Amino acid sequence: MRNYVDLKDNKKKLGSYIFTLNSFLWIVSLCLLILSISPIGKFFLSKIIDFNRVPFYPHVIIAIIVGIIEIFILLSRNYYQTIQKYKKIGVNSVISFVITCIVAISLIYFLDFGALGKLMGRLVGAIYLFFSILVIFVMQILILIMLN
């Protein structure tokens, strides 16, 4: 977050920094996702997670995807905190929480999905935040880069 504060007055450098950071994280996340769903990744994950108790597909994959999405949500939250857009952070976080709860409770209680219902609820909430905060965030940065 320190870099955001240091660069907040120089929009071009801030845009370049954020674009580079997001590009790097996309590449690393995509590589880790591909590695984790490969047989090699499944072998290494089986050393950490007992697949007799937690099925690899879809539970572990959904958890990995949620983790990757939340990385980018954290980046956008830090950016909006830097430019002091607290209302946007708060409103979207509350809406995401409500969506997550509604989906999770519906899947767990009405459809008997259990742990998968909770994971799906988190995934839906994370996807909402991703598209409501991060896509707008990336578009603003790209516009700043193109204008300068």
Rosetta blueprint (number, residue, H / E / L):
1 M L
2 R H
3 N H
4 Y H
5 V H
6 D H
7 L H
8 K L
9 D L
10 N L
11 K H
12 K H
13 K H
14 L H
15 G H
16 S H
17 Y H
18 I H
19 F H
20 T H
21 L H
22 N H
23 S H
24 F H
25 L H
26 W H
27 I H
28 V H
29 S H
30 L H
31 C H
32 L H
33 L H
34 I H
35 L H
36 S H
37 I H
38 S L
39 P H
40 I H
41 G H
42 K H
43 F H
44 F H
45 L H
46 S H
47 K H
48 I H
49 I L
50 D L
51 F L
52 N L
53 R L
54 V L
55 P L
56 F H
57 Y H
58 P H
59 H H
60 V H
61 I H
62 I H
63 A H
64 I H
65 I H
66 V H
67 G H
68 I H
69 I H
70 E H
71 I H
72 F H
73 I H
74 L H
75 L H
76 S H
77 R H
78 N H
79 Y H
80 Y H
81 Q H
82 T H
83 I L
84 Q L
85 K L
86 Y H
87 K H
88 K H
89 I H
90 G H
91 V H
92 N H
93 S H
94 V H
95 I H
96 S H
97 F H
98 V H
99 I H
100 T H
101 C H
102 I H
103 V H
104 A H
105 I H
106 S H
107 L H
108 I H
109 Y H
110 F H
111 L L
112 D L
113 F L
114 G L
115 A H
116 L H
117 G H
118 K H
119 L H
120 M H
121 G H
122 R H
123 L H
124 V H
125 G H
126 A H
127 I H
128 Y H
129 L H
130 F H
131 F H
132 S H
133 I H
134 L H
135 V H
136 I H
137 F H
138 V H
139 M H
140 Q H
141 I H
142 L H
143 I H
144 L H
145 I H
146 M H
147 L H
148 N L
